[in-house]
Amino acid sequence: MPTNTRSTALSPPDAPRARRVDFSRVSGRAWLVTGLLVLFQIVAFADKAVLGLVSAKAMPELGLTAVEFGFIGSSFFFLYAIVSIIAGFLASKYSVKWILLVMGVAWAVLQFPMLLGGGAAILLLTRVVLGGAEGPATAMSLTSAHTWFPPARRALPSNIVAMGSTLGPVIAAPALAWVIAAWGWRWAFGVLGIAGLLWVIAWLISGADGPYRSKGEGAANRESEEAASSDESTDETQVDTTAVDSQKPVVIWRALLSLAFISAVIGGASNFWVQGFLTTWLPQYLGTVVGLSLSEVGSVTTVPWVIGALVLLGLGALGHQLMKRGHNAHRAIAVPFGCAAVVAGLCFILIQATSGLVAVALLCIAGGCSLAFPMTASAIGYVVGARQRPILMATLGGVASFGAVVSPILVGWLMTRAGYISPPKGEKTTPEMADNMAAGVHHAFTITGVVLLLGGALCIAFLRPERLGKVLQQRYVKDPTTI
């Protein structure tokens, strides 16, 4: 009965007013931009993965302990939150095309100091600044993608863009492992700088904002009022997503302090927690504890990211089908994300009860299933209209990144507490030190599993973007001339 009311209120004659774009003319450009955004994410996550790949050679040469190296790994996320939030507010006023371009230039330039002989202090400084420049990457990529697709069709392109974050290490790990073996670990940074410059040129030529960017307030408000007339009788699980972009501006802090947003932050933080481990310690763990060669490490470290890409693609296709059938973002995006996080948490906890190939397989599944963070940003994008969406997405990514600040330092501290000491330059790790590293990392796995279970459960239960959006539209609409 409520669904029929919705169908009557938003009948086909109303649709053209909200969709003035000829999709036949923009679809090709939309997918071209989506492809560039995937490459953008690939470069961003390759930048994150490089530190773990150079760790075995860089730590002895730079004279770093496990705790110090873990601190450098965490430093990548020190400015992540601050710059993410700033970029979110800027994207609500200015073209996201230029924000992405500035970010790309910064990424490329910041790689070259280490190629040119920088020491530990330069590595720390560049990682801090690079992390700040990359902080808004996922939020800005999704914001850009959302300007090219109507709300009901965003689940799949959002997850395809998000796949870039998993493909980055997949592509980078074997390639950079070869670069490190052939030219030295410093050239790993140089290659990434060159790749970044090439992306900047491509984006400058072909990048653009799409037809679904923030509309004029007058049009947006008229469409919002038309949609609101039938909101009160709408079944929460059967929603019309076409009115999402035209919602009126709301008091944004009400959204930021909501249970739905806090749940998304905790769920996202659990994913960032794992990212911090994968990009800082996984290669060295595989080389020292499992005993793989550098080339084997380069190959095996890609497996969690490959699984992550498949998870995102599969859940994106599932979400697309669910939304086509009228389900909301909670069921189509938030619940699948939460289930993936729960699976990852259980696998991390089970690792210590296994050994050998089974343990490595569980580690790969756990890592892959915990790389779906962009789904939380995609879900939270259904809370507000196009103008305020980048604020919510970027703030979510910034605050959730705290998980990646904690985990590398925690793993390094647990390793040191278990007795691990990095070997001097030119010497191999002793079996005793390998056992100590394993003890510390396995303790961290248990903590990681608990964090993932908590984050996944909260998103399944409370990440309900349409419900929050409805409350905000009914109670907390603000002056449309302000953000």
C-alpha positions in Angstrom: 0.0 0.0 0.0 2.7 2.6 0.9 4.6 1.6 -2.2 1.6 2.2 -4.5 1.3 5.7 -2.9 4.9 6.4 -3.8 4.4 5.2 -7.4 1.5 7.5 -7.8 3.2 10.5 -6.3 6.3 10.2 -8.4 4.7 8.9 -11.6 6.6 8.8 -14.9 5.4 12.3 -16.1 7.4 13.8 -13.2 10.6 12.0 -14.0 11.8 14.1 -17.0 11.9 17.2 -14.8 14.5 15.5 -12.5 16.3 13.9 -15.5 17.1 16.6 -18.1 20.1 14.7 -19.4 20.1 12.5 -22.5 21.8 9.3 -21.2 22.6 8.1 -24.7 25.0 11.1 -25.0 26.6 10.9 -21.6 27.0 7.2 -20.9 30.2 6.8 -22.8 31.8 9.9 -21.1 30.5 8.6 -17.8 32.3 5.3 -18.1 35.5 7.1 -19.4 35.6 9.3 -16.3 34.8 6.2 -14.2 37.9 4.5 -15.7 40.1 7.4 -14.9 38.8 7.4 -11.4 39.7 3.7 -11.1 43.2 4.6 -12.2 43.2 7.4 -9.6 42.4 4.9 -6.9 45.0 2.5 -8.2 47.8 5.1 -7.9 46.6 6.2 -4.5 46.7 2.7 -3.0 49.9 1.8 -4.8 51.4 4.8 -2.9 50.1 3.2 0.4 51.5 -0.2 -0.5 55.0 0.8 -1.4 56.1 1.3 2.2 55.5 -2.3 3.1 57.3 -3.5 0.0 60.5 -1.6 0.7 60.4 -2.3 4.5 62.9 -5.2 4.5 65.6 -3.2 2.7 64.7 0.3 3.9 64.6 -0.5 7.7 68.2 -1.6 8.0 69.6 1.1 5.6 67.7 3.9 7.5 68.4 2.4 10.9 64.8 2.0 11.9 63.3 -0.2 14.6 60.0 -2.0 14.3 58.2 0.7 16.4 59.8 3.5 14.4 58.9 2.0 11.1 55.3 1.3 12.4 55.2 5.0 13.4 56.2 6.0 9.8 53.5 3.7 8.5 50.9 5.3 10.8 52.1 8.8 9.9 50.6 8.5 6.5 47.2 9.0 8.2 48.1 11.9 10.5 46.7 14.6 8.2 44.3 12.2 6.5 41.2 13.3 8.5 42.0 17.0 8.5 42.6 17.3 4.7 39.6 15.0 4.0 37.2 17.2 5.9 38.6 20.4 4.3 38.3 18.8 0.8 34.7 17.8 1.5 33.7 21.4 2.2 35.7 22.7 -0.8 33.9 20.1 -3.0 30.6 21.5 -1.9 31.5 24.8 -3.5 34.0 24.1 -6.2 34.4 21.6 -9.1 35.7 18.2 -7.9 37.7 17.9 -11.2 40.2 20.5 -10.0 40.4 19.1 -6.5 41.3 15.7 -8.0 43.9 17.4 -10.2 45.6 19.1 -7.4 45.7 15.9 -5.4 47.2 14.0 -8.3 50.0 16.6 -8.8 50.8 16.5 -5.0 51.0 12.7 -5.0 53.5 12.6 -7.9 55.8 15.3 -6.7 56.0 13.9 -3.1 57.5 10.6 -4.4 60.7 12.0 -5.8 62.5 13.1 -2.5 63.0 9.5 -1.6 64.3 8.6 -5.0 66.8 11.4 -4.7 68.3 10.0 -1.5 66.1 11.2 1.4 66.7 9.6 4.8 64.3 8.6 7.6 63.3 12.2 8.4 62.4 12.9 4.7 60.5 9.6 4.5 58.5 10.5 7.6 57.8 14.0 6.3 56.8 12.9 2.8 54.5 10.2 4.2 52.7 12.7 6.4 52.1 15.2 3.6 51.4 12.4 1.1 48.8 11.0 3.4 47.1 14.4 3.7 47.0 14.7 -0.1 45.6 11.2 -0.5 43.1 11.5 2.4 40.1 12.7 0.3 40.8 10.2 -2.5 38.0 7.8 -2.0 35.4 10.5 -1.1 36.3 12.7 -4.1 36.4 9.8 -6.5 32.9 8.7 -5.4 31.7 12.2 -5.5 32.9 12.6 -9.0 31.4 9.3 -10.1 28.1 10.2 -8.5 27.9 13.3 -10.7 27.7 11.0 -13.8 25.0 8.5 -12.8 21.5 8.8 -11.4 21.0 7.6 -7.8 19.4 4.3 -8.7 22.4 3.3 -10.8 25.3 4.4 -8.5 25.9 1.1 -6.6 27.8 -0.6 -9.4 30.0 2.3 -10.6 30.7 3.2 -7.0 32.1 -0.3 -6.3 34.0 -0.3 -9.6 35.7 2.9 -8.6 36.3 1.4 -5.2 37.9 -1.6 -6.9 40.8 0.7 -7.8 41.8 0.7 -4.2 42.3 -3.0 -4.3 43.8 -3.1 -7.7 46.5 -0.6 -6.7 48.5 -3.1 -4.6 47.6 -6.0 -7.0 49.3 -4.2 -9.9 51.9 -2.4 -7.9 53.2 -5.2 -5.7 54.7 -7.5 -8.4 55.9 -4.5 -10.5 57.5 -2.7 -7.6 59.0 -5.9 -6.3 60.7 -6.2 -9.7 61.8 -2.6 -9.6 63.2 -3.0 -6.1 65.2 -6.1 -7.1 66.5 -4.5 -10.4 67.0 -0.9 -9.5 66.9 -0.6 -5.7 64.1 0.3 -3.2 64.3 4.0 -3.8 63.2 3.6 -7.4 59.9 2.2 -6.2 59.0 5.7 -5.2 60.3 7.2 -8.5 58.1 4.9 -10.6 55.0 5.9 -8.6 55.9 9.6 -9.1 56.1 9.0 -12.9 52.8 7.1 -12.9 51.1 9.9 -11.0 52.3 12.5 -13.5 50.9 10.4 -16.4 47.5 10.3 -14.6 47.5 14.0 -14.1 47.9 14.6 -17.9 45.1 12.2 -18.7 42.7 13.8 -16.2 43.6 17.3 -17.4 42.5 16.2 -20.9 39.5 14.0 -20.1 38.3 14.6 -16.5 35.1 16.6 -15.8 32.1 16.9 -13.5 29.0 15.1 -14.7 25.3 16.3 -15.2 24.3 15.2 -11.6 26.5 17.7 -9.8 24.9 20.0 -7.3 21.9 21.8 -8.8 20.6 25.3 -8.3 18.8 25.5 -5.0 15.5 26.6 -6.5 15.2 23.5 -8.7 16.5 21.3 -6.0 14.0 22.6 -3.5 11.0 22.2 -5.9 11.9 18.6 -6.6 12.5 18.0 -2.9 9.1 19.3 -2.0 7.4 17.1 -4.7 9.2 14.1 -3.3 8.5 15.0 0.3 4.7 15.0 -0.3 4.8 11.2 -0.4 7.6 10.5 2.1 5.5 9.9 5.1 3.8 6.9 3.5 6.9 5.3 2.0 8.0 1.8 3.0 11.5 2.2 4.3 12.7 -0.8 2.3 11.1 0.3 -1.0 12.3 3.8 -1.9 12.5 6.1 -4.9 16.1 7.2 -5.2 15.5 9.8 -7.8 14.8 12.5 -5.2 18.1 12.0 -3.3 20.1 14.6 -5.2 17.4 17.2 -4.8 17.1 17.1 -1.0 17.3 20.4 0.8 20.5 21.4 2.7 20.3 20.3 6.3 22.1 21.1 9.5 25.1 19.0 8.7 26.3 18.3 12.3 23.0 16.6 12.9 24.0 14.0 10.3 27.6 13.8 11.6 26.4 13.0 15.2 23.8 10.5 14.1 23.9 6.8 15.0 24.0 5.9 11.3 27.1 8.0 10.7 28.9 6.8 13.8 28.2 3.2 12.8 29.7 4.0 9.3 32.7 5.5 11.0 33.3 2.5 13.2 32.7 0.1 10.3 35.1 2.1 8.1 37.7 2.4 10.8 37.8 -1.4 11.0 38.6 -1.5 7.3 41.3 1.1 7.6 42.7 -0.8 10.6 43.4 -3.7 8.2 44.7 -1.4 5.5 47.3 -0.1 7.9 48.5 -3.7 8.5 48.4 -4.8 4.9 50.4 -1.8 3.6 52.9 -1.6 6.4 53.6 -5.1 7.8 52.1 -7.8 5.5 55.1 -8.0 3.1 57.6 -8.3 5.9 55.4 -10.8 7.8 55.3 -13.0 4.6 59.0 -12.7 4.1 60.2 -13.2 7.7 57.6 -15.5 9.2 56.3 -17.4 6.2 59.8 -17.4 4.6 58.9 -16.2 1.1 61.4 -14.6 -1.3 61.0 -10.9 -2.4 59.4 -11.9 -5.7 57.0 -14.4 -4.0 56.1 -11.7 -1.4 55.3 -9.4 -4.4 52.9 -12.0 -5.7 51.3 -13.2 -2.5 50.6 -9.8 -1.2 48.3 -9.2 -4.1 46.0 -12.0 -3.1 44.0 -10.1 -0.4 43.6 -7.2 -2.8 42.4 -9.5 -5.6 39.9 -11.0 -3.2 38.9 -7.4 -2.2 38.4 -6.5 -5.8 36.1 -9.5 -6.4 34.2 -8.8 -3.2 33.6 -5.2 -4.2 32.6 -6.2 -7.7 30.2 -8.9 -6.5 28.7 -6.7 -3.8 28.4 -3.9 -6.3 26.5 -6.1 -8.7 24.3 -7.3 -5.8 23.5 -3.8 -4.7 22.7 -2.7 -8.2 20.2 -5.5 -8.6 18.6 -4.9 -5.2 18.2 -1.2 -5.9 16.7 -1.9 -9.3 14.1 -4.0 -7.4 13.3 -1.0 -5.2 15.4 -1.8 -2.1 17.1 1.0 -0.2 20.8 1.7 0.4 20.7 0.0 3.8 19.8 -3.4 2.4 21.7 -3.0 -0.9 24.9 -1.5 0.4 25.2 -1.3 4.2 24.1 -4.8 5.0 26.4 -6.5 2.5 29.3 -4.4 3.7 28.6 -5.4 7.3 28.5 -9.1 6.4 31.8 -8.8 4.6 33.4 -7.2 7.7 32.0 -10.0 10.0 33.4 -12.7 7.7 36.8 -10.9 7.8 36.7 -10.6 11.6 36.0 -14.3 12.0 38.8 -15.3 9.7 41.3 -13.1 11.6 40.3 -14.7 14.9 40.6 -18.2 13.4 44.1 -17.7 12.0 45.8 -18.5 15.3 44.0 -21.9 15.5 45.5 -23.0 12.1 48.9 -23.1 10.4 50.5 -23.4 7.0 48.5 -22.8 3.9 45.2 -22.8 5.8 46.4 -19.8 7.9 47.7 -18.0 4.8 44.3 -18.6 3.1 42.4 -17.3 6.0 44.7 -14.2 6.1 44.0 -13.6 2.4 40.2 -14.0 2.8 40.2 -11.8 5.9 42.2 -9.1 4.2 40.1 -9.2 1.1 36.8 -9.0 2.9 37.9 -6.1 5.0 38.7 -3.8 2.0 35.2 -2.7 1.3 35.4 0.7 3.1 34.1 2.7 0.1 30.8 1.0 0.5 30.2 2.9 3.7 30.9 6.2 1.9 28.6 5.2 -0.9 25.8 4.3 1.6 26.2 7.5 3.6 25.9 9.4 0.3 22.2 8.7 0.3 21.6 10.8 3.4 21.9 14.2 1.9 21.7 16.0 -1.4 24.4 16.5 -4.0 25.7 19.7 -2.5 26.4 18.3 1.0 27.3 14.7 -0.1 31.1 15.4 -0.4 31.2 16.8 3.1 29.6 13.7 4.6 31.7 11.3 2.5 35.0 13.1 3.1 34.4 13.5 6.8 33.6 9.8 7.1 36.8 8.8 5.4 38.9 11.2 7.4 37.6 10.2 10.8 37.5 6.4 9.9 41.2 6.6 8.9 42.1 6.7 12.6 42.0 2.9 12.4 45.0 3.0 10.1 46.8 5.4 12.4 46.5 2.9 15.3 47.2 -0.5 13.7 50.7 -0.1 12.3 52.0 1.3 15.6 50.1 -1.3 17.5 51.5 -4.2 15.4 55.1 -2.8 15.8 54.7 -2.4 19.5 53.3 -5.9 19.9 56.2 -7.3 17.9 58.7 -5.4 20.0 56.9 -6.5 23.2 57.2 -10.1 21.9 61.0 -9.6 21.6 61.4 -8.9 17.9 64.5 -6.8 16.9 65.2 -5.8 13.3 68.4 -7.3 12.1 71.4 -5.1 11.2 71.9 -4.1 7.6 73.1 -7.1 5.5 72.1 -9.8 8.0 69.1 -12.1 7.9 66.4 -12.4 10.5 67.1 -15.3 12.9 64.5 -18.1 13.5 64.1 -16.7 17.1 63.3 -13.2 15.8 60.9 -14.7 13.2 59.0 -16.5 16.0 58.9 -13.3 18.0 57.4 -11.4 15.1 54.8 -14.1 14.6 53.8 -13.9 18.2 53.3 -10.2 18.1 51.4 -10.2 14.7 49.1 -13.1 15.8 48.1 -11.2 18.9 47.3 -8.2 16.6 45.1 -10.5 14.5 42.8 -11.3 17.4 42.4 -7.6 18.2 41.7 -6.9 14.5 39.1 -9.6 14.3 37.2 -8.1 17.3 37.3 -4.6 15.7 35.9 -5.9 12.4 33.1 -7.9 14.1 32.0 -4.7 16.0 32.1 -2.5 12.9 30.3 -5.0 10.7 27.5 -5.6 13.3 27.0 -1.8 13.8 26.6 -1.2 10.1 24.1 -4.0 9.7 22.0 -2.8 12.5 22.2 1.0 12.3 23.6 2.3 8.9 20.2 3.3 7.5 20.8 6.3 5.3 17.3 6.8 3.9 15.8 6.8 7.4 18.4 9.4 8.5 17.8 11.5 5.4 14.0 11.5 6.0 14.5 12.7 9.6 16.9 15.4 8.5 14.5 16.6 5.8 11.6 16.7 8.3 13.4 18.4 11.2 16.7 19.9 10.3 16.5 21.7 7.0 18.5 24.9 7.0 18.8 28.1 5.0 19.4 26.9 1.4 21.8 29.7 0.7 24.4 28.3 3.1 26.2 24.9 3.2 
